[in-house]
């Protein structure tokens, strides 16, 4: 193999590696953003329910059952927050990226 072909081959390999790394970085950026939005949505639902019960508790209109529900919602919110934080801190596996839904096997994924 001539020196010119070898250089072109190495350059092509470097470009492919850089493109793959860029795609991975973009994927994980979008994944992180989606994970954070989903986590905030989950915690927001629990928080809204808890705040509604807390407001009723302050006015003195909360039954014993609702007080128990408030306590449980508070526990669930704390547990979910902890689990989401732990899940977010885990390192990516470094394995192949999952394909978007709707991509048929053998069909190349569309990267934006």
C-alpha positions, 0 to 999 in steps of 0.5 A, spaced: 500 500 500 502 506 498 504 511 503 498 516 500 493 511 500 495 509 508 494 516 510 488 517 506 485 510 510 488 513 517 484 519 516 478 516 514 478 512 520 480 518 524 474 522 521 469 516 522 471 515 530 470 523 531 463 522 527 461 516 532 464 520 538 460 526 536 454 522 535 455 519 542 456 525 545 449 528 542 445 522 544 447 523 551 446 530 551 439 529 549 438 523 553 440 527 559 435 533 557 430 528 557 431 524 563 431 531 567 425 533 564 422 526 566 424 526 573 422 533 574 415 531 571 415 525 576 417 529 582 412 535 580 406 530 580 408 528 587 409 535 589 403 538 587 399 533 590 403 534 597 402 541 596 395 541 596 394 536 602 399 541 606 394 547 604 388 543 606 392 541 613 394 548 614 387 550 614 385 544 619 381 540 614 385 534 613 382 527 615 386 522 618 386 518 612 389 524 608 394 526 613 397 518 612 396 520 605 400 526 606 406 522 610 406 517 604 407 522 599 412 526 602 416 519 603 415 517 596 417 524 594 424 523 598 425 516 595 424 518 588 428 524 588 434 519 591 433 514 586 433 519 580 439 522 583 442 515 583 440 513 576 442 520 573 449 519 576 451 512 573 456 512 568 453 510 561 455 503 559 459 505 553 455 499 549 452 500 542 447 506 542 440 504 542 436 505 535 430 510 535 423 507 535 421 506 528 428 504 525 428 497 521 434 492 522 439 494 517 436 501 516 441 506 518 439 511 523 438 518 521 443 522 526 441 530 526 
